[in-house]
């Protein structure tokens, strides 16, 4: 296994450490590894869709960008 030295915002690091201490997650590194695997699978799926159907049109890309921005705002406000 490789080791990476990463920097997280203080609040996120504290939250993850608290979850590990409370045994709600097995470990911070395992939790981050699972999240990275999930995100990579999304990226691979997106690349496969592009290979099958071509890249998104400008209208499709605008819709995707809008949905991603709304999702980020939704998660940022904790809803």
N, C-alpha and C positions, 0 to 999 in steps of 0.2 A: 504494500500500500504506500502511496505517496502522501507526503505531508504538505499542506498548504498553509501559509500564514495569511489570514484574512483579517480585514478590519470591518467591524460592524458598528452601527450607531449604538451608543451607550444603552439607550432604552431597549433596543432589540436584544442586545447581548444579555442584559439583566433579566429580561422576560424569559429568554431561552434557558438561562442558568437556573432561574426559579422553577421552570417547568421540569427540568432535569432533577433538581433537588426534591421536588414534590412527587417525583416518580411518574409524572404525566407523560414524559417522553423518556426513552431509554438513555439517550445521550444527546448532547448538542451536536456533536459531529455526525452522529447517525441521522439525526433529524435534518441537518443541512445536506447530507449526502442523498437522503431520500428526495428532498426538494429539488436538488440538482438533477437527479435522474428523471424526475417527472418533467421538469422544464426541458431537458434534452429530448425527451420523447415527443413533446409538443413541437420542438424545432424540427425534429426528423419528420414528423407527420406533415408539417407545413412544407418542407422541402419536397416530400413525395407528392403532395397535391400540386405543387408548382411543376414538377416533372410531368405529371399526368395531364394537367390542364393549362399549363403555361402560367406565367406570373399574373397577378391580379391587374385588372384594368385600372386606370386612375380613379374611376368611380368606386370600384370595389376596394381599392386601397384606402380611399377616403373613409369609407364605411368601416373598415377594419380599424383604422386609426381612431375614429370616433368611439368605437366600442371599447378599444383598449384604454383610451383616456377616461371614459366613463367608469370602467372597471377599476382603474387606479384611484380615481376620486372616491368611489364607493368604499374601497378597502382603506384608503387613507383616513376616512372619517369614521371608520369602525362600525359600519352598518351592515 
